[in-house]
């Protein structure tokens, strides 16, 4: 078993948190922005030019794929508190760094939501009240589910799909595979997850993404956001706790990183 390394310096952690902030901002702004600004777009003649569910799903997947390639070699490319917690449970990430990562992700997601809210209300046909009434890409169940799905269905969907997402992440970054293609697998997995679950919950699998837009809607969005904080964390923890047992992976494997930078991997190890 490897010995416990010295904690990373403040500068090193600062750089990692900066990369997480950029990636998380891009994920929320790109994914939720596609849903708010481009999912439905009618011309004066009533022709639909919007990207629809498929386009939104691709937008979320592409933001993760590009963000992982751009910032994964610095921070690991989590961009999601559930991913951070799942990796810690799987012993791929230090518990001592979970809180800084999660706080950074939530703050960056909230900033992205704020920028998107300002842009969306810049159209004369869209007021803040209208934006809140249409949901602003928030997650929900019951009357606030796109397809009217209830609490139980929403809870099960988020737990199962977040666990599936973590299994893909852990598998794609396993020591026994080629990590160079990990962002592709992870981005496509997130795309598939959205294709499945947008009608159910508007797809969270990411507490930061849910909070990042819920702040600006308030009311039912904030009242129901507990599910989209809890369920992804539960699903991620399940995957993190079981991946090594199911696949025979070494529990002391290095942190999930897109590039095998020796210094970063050493910092991320734990006994």
C-alpha positions in Angstrom: 0.0 0.0 0.0 1.3 3.5 -0.8 2.2 5.7 2.1 0.1 8.8 2.7 1.6 11.8 0.8 2.1 15.2 2.0 -0.9 17.4 1.5 -0.8 19.5 -1.7 0.4 23.1 -1.3 -2.1 26.0 -1.2 -1.0 26.9 -4.7 -1.6 23.4 -6.0 -5.0 23.2 -4.4 -5.8 26.7 -5.6 -5.1 25.7 -9.2 -7.2 22.6 -8.9 -10.1 24.5 -7.5 -9.8 27.1 -10.2 -10.0 24.3 -12.8 -13.0 22.9 -11.1 -14.7 26.3 -11.1 -14.1 26.8 -14.8 -15.4 23.3 -15.7 -18.4 23.5 -13.5 -19.3 27.0 -14.8 -19.1 25.7 -18.3 -21.2 22.6 -17.6 -24.1 24.6 -16.0 -23.9 27.5 -18.4 -23.6 25.3 -21.5 -26.1 22.6 -20.5 -28.7 24.7 -18.8 -28.2 27.5 -21.3 -29.0 25.1 -24.2 -32.2 24.2 -22.3 -33.3 27.8 -21.5 -32.2 29.6 -24.7 -32.2 27.0 -27.5 -34.4 24.0 -26.7 -37.4 25.7 -28.2 -37.1 28.4 -30.8 -40.0 29.3 -33.1 -39.6 31.6 -36.2 -42.3 34.2 -37.0 -43.8 31.5 -39.3 -44.1 29.0 -36.4 -41.2 26.8 -37.6 -39.4 25.1 -34.8 -35.6 25.7 -35.0 -34.9 24.6 -31.4 -32.6 21.8 -30.5 -35.1 19.9 -28.3 -34.3 17.1 -25.8 -31.6 15.6 -28.0 -29.8 18.9 -28.4 -29.9 19.6 -24.7 -28.6 16.1 -23.9 -25.7 16.6 -26.4 -25.0 20.0 -24.9 -24.5 18.5 -21.4 -22.4 15.7 -22.7 -20.2 18.0 -24.8 -19.6 20.4 -21.9 -18.3 17.5 -19.8 -16.3 16.0 -22.6 -14.6 19.3 -23.5 -14.2 20.4 -19.9 -12.5 17.1 -19.0 -10.0 17.5 -21.8 -9.4 21.1 -20.9 -9.2 20.8 -17.1 -9.1 17.2 -16.2 -5.3 17.1 -16.1 -5.4 19.8 -13.4 -8.3 18.9 -11.1 -9.5 15.5 -12.3 -12.5 17.1 -14.0 -15.2 16.3 -11.5 -17.5 19.4 -12.0 -20.1 17.6 -9.8 -20.3 17.1 -6.0 -21.7 13.6 -6.6 -18.7 12.7 -8.6 -16.3 14.0 -6.0 -18.1 12.1 -3.2 -18.3 8.9 -5.3 -14.6 9.1 -6.0 -13.8 9.6 -2.3 -15.9 6.6 -1.4 -14.1 4.6 -4.0 -10.7 5.7 -2.5 -9.8 7.6 -5.7 -9.9 11.0 -4.0 -8.9 12.4 -0.7 -11.7 13.1 1.8 -9.9 16.1 3.1 -10.4 17.8 -0.3 -14.0 16.9 -0.8 -15.4 20.0 1.0 -13.3 22.6 -1.0 -14.2 20.9 -4.2 -17.9 20.8 -3.4 -18.1 24.4 -2.3 -16.2 25.5 -5.4 -18.6 23.5 -7.7 -21.7 25.0 -6.0 -20.4 28.6 -6.2 -19.3 28.2 -9.9 -22.7 26.6 -10.8 -24.5 29.5 -9.0 -22.5 32.1 -10.9 -23.3 30.3 -14.2 -27.0 30.3 -13.3 -26.9 34.0 -12.5 -25.1 34.9 -15.8 -27.6 32.7 -17.7 -30.6 34.4 -15.9 -29.3 37.8 -16.9 -28.9 36.8 -20.5 -32.3 35.0 -20.7 -34.1 38.1 -19.4 -32.3 40.3 -22.0 -35.0 39.5 -24.6 -38.0 41.8 -24.6 -40.3 38.8 -24.8 -38.9 37.2 -21.6 -39.4 38.7 -18.2 -37.9 37.3 -15.0 -41.4 36.3 -13.9 -41.9 34.3 -17.1 -38.5 32.7 -16.8 -39.4 31.5 -13.3 -42.8 30.3 -14.3 -41.3 28.1 -17.1 -38.8 26.6 -14.7 -35.4 28.0 -15.9 -34.1 24.4 -16.4 -34.7 23.5 -12.8 -35.3 19.9 -11.7 -38.6 18.7 -10.2 -41.1 15.9 -9.6 -44.8 15.7 -9.6 -46.3 18.8 -11.2 -42.8 20.1 -11.8 -41.6 17.0 -13.7 -41.7 17.5 -17.5 -43.6 14.3 -17.8 -45.5 14.5 -14.5 -43.5 11.7 -12.8 -43.9 11.4 -9.1 -41.4 11.5 -6.2 -40.7 7.8 -6.2 -39.9 7.6 -9.9 -37.8 10.8 -9.7 -35.8 9.4 -6.7 -35.2 6.1 -8.3 -34.2 7.7 -11.6 -31.6 10.0 -10.1 -30.1 7.3 -7.8 -29.8 4.7 -10.6 -28.5 7.1 -13.3 -26.0 8.8 -11.0 -24.7 5.4 -10.0 -24.4 4.4 -13.7 -22.5 7.7 -14.4 -20.0 6.9 -11.6 -19.5 3.4 -12.8 -18.6 4.7 -16.2 -16.3 7.3 -14.7 -14.6 4.7 -12.5 -14.3 2.3 -15.3 -13.1 4.7 -17.9 -10.3 6.0 -15.6 -9.3 2.6 -14.2 -5.6 1.8 -14.2 -6.4 -1.1 -16.6 -7.7 1.0 -19.4 -6.5 3.8 -21.7 -7.5 7.0 -19.9 -6.9 9.1 -22.9 -10.4 8.3 -24.1 -12.1 8.7 -20.7 -13.6 12.1 -21.5 -15.3 10.6 -24.6 -16.9 7.8 -22.6 -17.9 10.1 -19.8 -19.4 12.7 -22.1 -21.4 10.2 -24.0 -22.6 8.6 -20.8 -23.9 11.9 -19.6 -25.6 12.5 -23.0 -27.3 9.1 -22.7 -28.4 9.8 -19.1 -30.1 13.0 -20.3 -31.8 11.3 -23.2 -33.3 8.9 -20.6 -34.3 11.2 -17.8 -35.1 14.7 -19.1 -38.8 13.8 -19.3 -38.7 12.4 -15.7 -36.8 15.1 -13.7 -35.2 17.4 -16.3 -32.0 15.4 -15.3 -29.9 16.4 -12.4 -27.3 13.7 -11.4 -25.4 16.8 -10.2 -26.3 18.7 -7.0 -24.4 21.8 -8.1 -26.2 21.9 -11.4 -29.6 21.7 -9.6 -28.7 24.4 -7.0 -27.1 26.6 -9.6 -30.4 27.4 -11.2 -32.9 26.7 -8.4 -31.7 29.8 -6.5 -33.1 32.0 -9.2 -36.5 30.4 -9.4 -37.2 29.9 -5.7 -40.6 28.5 -4.6 -41.2 24.9 -5.7 -37.7 24.6 -7.3 -36.0 25.2 -4.0 -38.6 23.2 -2.1 -37.9 20.1 -4.2 -34.1 20.6 -4.6 -33.4 18.3 -1.6 -34.1 15.3 -3.8 -31.6 16.4 -6.3 -29.0 16.9 -3.6 -29.6 13.6 -1.9 -30.3 11.2 -4.7 -27.2 11.8 -6.7 -25.0 11.6 -3.6 -26.6 8.2 -2.7 -26.2 6.9 -6.2 -22.6 8.0 -6.4 -21.8 6.5 -3.0 -23.3 3.2 -4.1 -21.1 3.1 -7.2 -18.0 4.2 -5.3 -18.5 1.5 -2.6 -19.1 -1.3 -5.1 -17.0 -0.7 -8.2 -13.8 -2.3 -6.9 -15.7 -5.3 -5.5 -17.6 -5.9 -8.8 -14.7 -5.4 -11.2 -11.6 -6.4 -9.1 -10.0 -3.0 -9.4 -7.3 -2.1 -6.8 -8.8 0.0 -4.1 -5.5 2.0 -3.9 -5.8 3.1 -7.5 -4.8 6.7 -8.2 -7.2 9.5 -8.3 -9.4 9.8 -11.4 -7.4 12.1 -13.7 -7.4 12.4 -17.4 -3.6 12.8 -17.7 -1.2 10.8 -15.6 0.8 13.6 -14.2 2.9 12.0 -11.5 2.9 14.9 -9.1 -0.9 15.2 -9.2 -1.5 11.4 -8.9 0.9 11.3 -5.9 -1.0 14.1 -4.2 -4.3 12.3 -4.8 -3.3 8.9 -3.3 -4.4 7.7 0.0 -3.7 4.5 1.9 
